[in-house]
Amino acid sequence: MIYRRALISELQNTAGGAFTVLFSIVVTIGLVQILNQTAGGRYDSNSILEIVAYSSLVNLPPLITLALFLAVFMTLNRSWRDSEMFVWFSAGGCSLATWIRPVLRFSIPIVILVGLCSLVISPWSRAELAAYKERFAQRDDVTRLSSGQFIEAKSGKQIFFLEAVDQDNKTVERVFMAEPSQSGAQTVVSSKKGRIEEHPNGDRYVVLNDGKRYEVPANGQDAQITDFGTYELRLDTSPSNVKANLKVDSMQLPALLALVPTNKQAAAELFWRINWPIVAVILALLGIPLSYTNPRALKYYGQTAAVLFFILYLNCLSIFKTWIIKGVFDIWSATIVMNLPFIVLAIFLFYRLMTMNTRHIDTIVVNWVLAPFRKLKSNKKE
C-alpha cells in the first residue's frame, strides 16, 4: 500500500508538470500563428484569445495522452535510476506486474477525460472555430467601411470608395461604387450621401440619395447615365444569418453516428475519436516496461524509444484513418489491427523484464539461427 500511494502521488505531480509544459508550448505556438494570421486579416484582433482557446481545446486528446505516457515513464524511470525499484523488488516483495494496478488506478480517470475530450469537447471546439471563421469571412461589410479607402465587398464583386463614414449614425457621404459583370460591362454608381439600413431578414443595404448610375457596355460604347433620388445596394449577408458548413470532424457524436454507415469520412472520424482513450491506456501500460534502465549503464536510450513509440502510434492513427477512408478497413478491424501489435509488444516487454534471469525463447531462437555463423567465424580464426 505504501508504494501505491507514493507512486500515485508522484504520478500526479509528474503528469501535472508534463501537461503544463506541453499545453504552454501548444498555446504559445498557436498564439504566434494566430497573431500572424490576424495581421494578414484572417481574424479579428478583438477575438484572438477566443481563437487561441478553441484551438487549444482541439488538441487536448493527444496532449493529455502524451502527458499520461510521460508521467508513467518518467516516474518509473527515475525509480529505476535511483535503485528504488530494486528495493521494492527485494524488500517489498513486488514484481514488475505489481505496478500495473496503481498505474491503471491513476490512468482510468485521465483516460475517461481523454474520451470526453475526443468525443465531445474537441469536435465542439472545431465547430465553434469553423463557425467563427465563416462569420468573419462573411462579416458585415459595414464594419469594414472606412473613409478614404477602396474596399471590396461581395467577395470582390463590388468596390466601394467613401469620402466620409459615420459608423455611429450609419451615414456615408460622397460614395463611389464600381461593380463589374461577367460579360465585361461596368456599372458605376456615385452619390453625394447615403445611409445604412437593415431589413427585417437581417440583410444590410446602403441606401444612396441624389446620385448617378453609369452603365458602360463591354465595348465601351453607348454608355447610359441615369439620375436617381434613391438607390439601394445590398451588402453581404448579416453575420447573424451565417452558419458554418460543418465537416465530419466538427460534428457532434449523434450526427456523426448517423453518417457512419454511408460515409467513409464519418467512419474514419469515429475511428479517430474512439481510439484516443484506447491509445492512452496502452501507452500508460507500455510506459512501465519501457522505463526500465540499468543504473550502472553509461548510456540509456529509453527516452528516445518512448518518444518514438508515441510518434509511431500517432502516425498509425493517421494511416489507419486514411485506410478507412479508402475502404481498406472498417472501424473495428482497423482498431484491432492497429492496437494489437502494441498490446503484444507490451506483454513481451513485461515478460522479458520479469524473467531477466532465465533463458527466453526469443534468445534461444536467435542463438540457434546464429550458431552456424558463429561456428564458421571460429573456424576461420583457427
C-alpha positions, 0 to 999 in steps of 0.5 A: 500500500505504501508504494501505491500511494507514493507512486500515485502521488508522484504520478500526479505531480509528474503528469501535472508538470508534463501537461503544463509544459506541453499545453504552454508550448501548444498555446504559445505556438498557436498564439504566434500563428494566430497573431500572424494570421490576424495581421494578414486579416484572417481574424479579428484582433478583438477575438484572438484569445477566443481563437487561441482557446478553441484551438487549444481545446482541439488538441487536448486528446493527444496532449493529455495522452502524451502527458499520461505516457510521460508521467508513467515513464518518467516516474518509473524511470527515475525509480529505476535510476535511483535503485528504488525499484530494486528495493521494492523488488527485494524488500517489498516483495513486488514484481514488475506486474505489481505496478500495473494496478496503481498505474491503471488506478491513476490512468482510468480517470485521465483516460475517461477525460481523454474520451470526453475530450475526443468525443465531445469537447474537441469536435465542439471546439472545431465547430465553434472555430469553423463557425467563427471563421465563416462569420468573419469571412462573411462579416458585415461589410459595414464594419469594414467601411472606412473613409478614404479607402477602396474596399471590396465587398461581395467577395470582390464583386463590388468596390466601394470608395467613401469620402466620409463614414459615420459608423455611429449614425450609419451615414456615408457621404460622397460614395463611389461604387464600381461593380463589374459583370461577367460579360465585361460591362461596368456599372458605376454608381456615385452619390453625394450621401447615403445611409445604412439600413437593415431589413427585417431578414437581417440583410444590410443595404446602403441606401444612396440619395441624389446620385448617378448610375453609369452603365458602360457596355463591354465595348465601351460604347453607348454608355447610359447615365441615369439620375436617381433620388434613391438607390439601394445596394445590398451588402453581404449577408448579416453575420447573424444569418451565417452558419458554418458548413460543418465537416465530419470532424466538427460534428457532434457524436449523434450526427456523426453516428448517423453518417457512419454507415454511408460515409467513409469520412464519418467512419474514419472520424469515429475511428479517430475519436474512439481510439484516443482513450484506447491509445492512452491506456496502452501507452500508460501500460507500455510506459512501465516496461519501457522505463526500465534502465540499468543504473550502472549503464553509461548510456540509456536510450529509453527516452528516445524509444518512448518518444518514438513509440508515441510518434509511431502510434500517432502516425498509425492513427493517421494511416489507419484513418486514411485506410478507412477512408479508402475502404481498406478497413472498417472501424473495428478491424482497423482498431484491432489491427492497429492496437494489437501489435502494441498490446503484444509488444507490451506483454513481451516487454513485461515478460522479458523484464520479469524473467531477466534471469532465465533463458527466453525463447526469443534468445534461444531462437536467435542463438540457434539461427546464429550458431552456424555463423558463429561456428564458421567465424571460429573456424576461420580464426583457427 
